[in-house]
Amino acid sequence: ALASVAEVFRYDREVLVEAVNRCGMTLSLLDPQLADGMRLRRDREVVLSAVRQDWRAVEYADEQFLADREVGGEAIRGSW
């Protein structure tokens, strides 16, 4: 769904939170080479929402979340 959204909205935080609540893997569509993409991959609420919806989204989160207990717990919970 987010892939078909205009790029100006793709990097809108509110739009993204709604999108990852429906499909956590939407996080993978954010280009980490762009400042806005990296900013949103570092946003804890965005990452938690994505991982709660699909544990595999943790792969697209910023590395800082590898040590985050809550994010890790959600990923483990979702993978079982």
C-alpha positions as CSV (number, residue, x, y, z in Angstrom):
1,A,0.0,0.0,0.0
2,L,2.7,2.5,0.9
3,A,4.6,1.7,-2.2
4,S,1.9,3.3,-4.3
5,V,1.7,6.4,-2.1
6,A,3.5,9.6,-3.3
7,E,7.0,9.8,-1.8
8,V,6.1,13.1,0.0
9,F,3.6,11.1,2.1
10,R,5.7,8.0,2.4
11,Y,8.0,9.8,4.8
12,D,5.2,11.4,6.8
13,R,5.3,10.0,10.3
14,E,1.6,9.8,10.8
15,V,1.0,8.1,7.5
16,L,3.8,5.6,8.2
17,V,2.5,4.7,11.7
18,E,-0.9,3.9,10.1
19,A,0.8,1.9,7.4
20,V,3.0,-0.2,9.7
21,N,0.0,-0.9,12.0
22,R,-1.5,-2.6,9.0
23,C,1.7,-4.1,7.5
24,G,4.8,-4.1,9.6
25,M,7.0,-4.9,6.6
26,T,6.2,-1.4,5.3
27,L,9.2,-0.4,7.2
28,S,11.3,-2.0,4.5
29,L,10.1,0.6,2.0
30,L,11.9,3.4,3.7
31,D,15.2,4.2,2.0
32,P,17.9,4.2,4.7
33,Q,20.1,6.4,2.4
34,L,17.6,9.3,2.8
35,A,17.6,11.3,6.0
36,D,13.8,10.9,6.4
37,G,14.1,7.1,5.9
38,M,16.8,6.8,8.5
39,R,14.9,9.2,10.9
40,L,11.8,7.0,10.7
41,R,13.8,3.7,11.0
42,R,15.2,5.2,14.3
43,D,11.7,6.2,15.6
44,R,10.9,3.9,18.5
45,E,7.1,4.2,18.1
46,V,7.3,3.4,14.4
47,V,9.6,0.4,14.9
48,L,7.5,-1.0,17.8
49,S,4.3,-0.7,15.8
50,A,6.0,-2.4,12.8
51,V,7.4,-5.2,14.9
52,R,4.2,-5.8,16.8
53,Q,2.4,-6.2,13.5
54,D,5.2,-8.4,11.9
55,W,8.2,-9.5,13.9
56,R,10.3,-9.6,10.7
57,A,10.2,-5.8,10.4
58,V,12.9,-5.7,13.1
59,E,15.4,-6.4,10.3
60,Y,14.7,-3.0,8.8
61,A,14.9,-1.0,12.0
62,D,18.0,1.0,13.0
63,E,20.7,-1.1,14.7
64,Q,20.1,0.7,18.0
65,F,17.0,-1.5,18.4
66,L,19.0,-4.7,18.5
67,A,19.7,-4.0,22.1
68,D,16.2,-2.7,23.0
69,R,14.5,-5.1,25.3
70,E,10.9,-4.1,24.4
71,V,11.5,-4.3,20.6
72,G,13.4,-7.6,21.0
73,G,10.6,-9.0,23.2
74,E,8.0,-8.1,20.6
75,A,10.0,-9.7,17.9
76,I,10.5,-12.9,19.9
77,R,6.8,-13.0,20.9
78,G,5.8,-12.5,17.3
79,S,8.1,-15.2,16.0
80,W,6.6,-17.9,18.2
